[in-house]
Each structure stands twice: as C-alpha cells, then as structure tokens.
Amino acid sequence: MRNTLRALNLTLILAVALGLGACNRRNSTDREEPAARQAGRTAYQLRQDIKKDAREVADKLRKAGKEAQEGWNEAKHEDPSNRKEKQDQSGRRKEQK
C-alpha cells in the first residue's frame, strides 16, 4: 500500500513537472531543446523509480501470498475434522490424516 502511494506520488510529480515545463516555454528554439531534454530525462527517471517500486510491491505481494498459502495448509493439516478413522486388522481404530 505504501509503495502504491509512492508510485502515485511520483506519477503526480511527473505530471506537474511536465505541466510546468510546458508553461515555461520561450520563443527561442535554443532554450526549448534543453528544457525538452530535461523533461525527458525527468520523465525517464520517474518511470524507472515507478518501475522499481512496482517490482518491490509485486515481490511483497508474492511473499504475502505464499505465507497465506502456508498458513492455510498448516490449518488444513491441523484440523481434526479432516482426519478419518480406520480400523486395522486387530479391530483397533487408527487415526489417519
């Protein structure tokens, strides 16, 4: 959740940076090119940060899913209603999973 908010914040910063860059245009072509390059670099860097954060979130979700599955399996094995009773050859009842 925290990384998701971080990614959204970075996206918002990118939108604001590009918007402000568009507002500060000047008539000189010499000044537009470096500003456009800088906006491109900023956008690229933000994209890389978002991509990294998304990977981290995906890893955390994957780990949480595995932990939940392990807990599920442990509870399933510990549940007494899953055990069936069988009789062995001597007539005694024997519990089996």
C-alpha positions in Angstrom: 0.0 0.0 0.0 2.8 2.4 0.9 4.7 1.7 -2.3 1.5 2.1 -4.3 1.1 5.6 -2.8 4.7 6.3 -3.5 4.2 5.4 -7.2 1.1 7.5 -7.4 3.0 10.4 -5.9 5.8 10.0 -8.4 3.3 10.0 -11.2 1.7 13.2 -9.9 5.1 14.8 -9.7 5.8 13.8 -13.2 2.6 15.3 -14.4 3.2 18.6 -12.6 6.8 18.8 -13.8 5.7 18.3 -17.4 2.9 20.8 -17.0 5.2 23.4 -15.6 7.8 22.7 -18.3 5.1 23.4 -20.9 4.1 26.7 -19.2 7.7 28.0 -19.2 8.3 27.7 -23.0 10.1 30.5 -24.6 10.1 31.6 -28.2 13.8 30.8 -28.6 14.5 27.4 -30.1 17.8 27.2 -28.2 16.0 27.3 -24.9 13.2 24.9 -25.8 15.5 22.0 -26.7 17.4 21.8 -23.4 14.1 22.1 -21.4 12.5 19.3 -23.5 15.6 17.1 -22.9 15.4 17.8 -19.2 11.7 17.0 -19.1 12.5 13.8 -21.0 15.2 12.9 -18.5 13.0 13.6 -15.6 10.2 11.5 -17.1 12.6 8.6 -17.7 14.0 8.8 -14.1 10.5 8.9 -12.7 9.5 5.9 -14.8 12.5 4.0 -13.6 11.6 4.8 -10.0 8.0 3.7 -10.5 9.1 0.5 -12.2 11.4 -0.3 -9.3 8.7 0.4 -6.8 6.2 -1.7 -8.7 8.6 -4.7 -8.6 9.1 -4.3 -4.9 5.3 -4.2 -4.4 4.9 -7.3 -6.6 7.6 -9.2 -4.6 5.9 -8.3 -1.3 2.5 -9.4 -2.6 4.0 -12.7 -3.8 5.6 -13.3 -0.4 2.4 -12.5 1.4 0.5 -14.9 -0.8 3.0 -17.7 -0.1 2.7 -17.0 3.6 -1.1 -17.1 3.4 -1.0 -20.3 1.5 1.4 -21.9 4.0 -0.9 -20.8 6.9 -3.9 -22.3 5.0 -2.1 -25.6 4.5 -1.0 -25.7 8.2 -4.5 -25.1 9.4 -5.8 -27.7 7.0 -3.4 -30.3 8.4 -4.2 -29.4 12.0 -8.0 -29.5 11.5 -9.3 -32.6 13.4 -12.3 -32.8 11.0 -10.0 -33.8 8.2 -8.8 -37.0 10.0 -10.5 -40.2 9.1 -10.6 -43.2 11.4 -9.7 -46.6 10.1 -9.6 -49.9 11.7 -6.6 -52.0 11.5 -6.6 -55.8 11.3 -6.8 -56.2 15.1 -10.0 -54.2 15.3 -8.5 -51.2 16.9 -9.2 -47.8 15.4 -6.3 -46.0 13.9 -6.3 -42.2 13.1 -5.0 -41.3 9.7 -4.6 -37.9 8.0 
